[in-house]
Amino acid sequence: MKMWSAFVVSMLMITPILKANAQNYPCSKSMGGVSHCKDGKFVCKNGKISQSKKVCS
C-alpha cells in the first residue's frame, strides 16, 4: 500500500511539469526556432514573423 501511494504522489508531482513542456512556443517545428525580437514580435530563424499572440521584449 505504501508503494502504491508513493507512486500516486509522484505522478501528481510530475503532471504539471509534463503539461508545461507540452506548450507551443513561437517559431516551432519548420520555422527553426526564434532568431530575435522585432517590434514585439518573434522573428523566426527562417526569416518569417511568428503568428504567435505572445509579445517579446
N, C-alpha and C positions, 0 to 999 in steps of 0.2 A: 504494500500500500504506500509506503514511504517513497519507493522508487517511482510509482505512478504519479504521485502528487508533485515530485520534483520535476518530472517530465512536463507536466501540465504548466507549472510555474515557468519553466524555462521557455516553453513555446509562447507563453503570454508575453515574455520579455523580448523575444525575437521578432514577433509580429510587427511592431511599429518600425523596426529597422528595415524589414523587408519592404514595407509599404513606402518608406522614404526613398529607397533605392529604385523603386519602380516608377517614379515620377518621370515625366517627359521634360527634357531640357532643350533649350533653344539650339538650333543647328545640329540636331542629332541625325544619325544614320548617314545618308548620302551627302549631306551638307558638309561633313568633315569636322564639325565642331566649331566653337566660337573663335573667331580671329581677333576681333576687337569690338569696341563700342563706339557708335557714332550717333549723335543727336538722340540719345536714349534708346536706340535700337541696336540689336545684336547684328554684327556683320559676320557671316559665316566664312570659313576658310575657302569656300569655292567662290566667294565674292558676292553672293546674294544676301539680301537683307532677310532676317528671320521674320516669320509671321507671328512670332510669339507675342503674347499680350504683356509679358514681363518687361519691365523697364530696367535698363542697365545704367550705370553711372561711371 
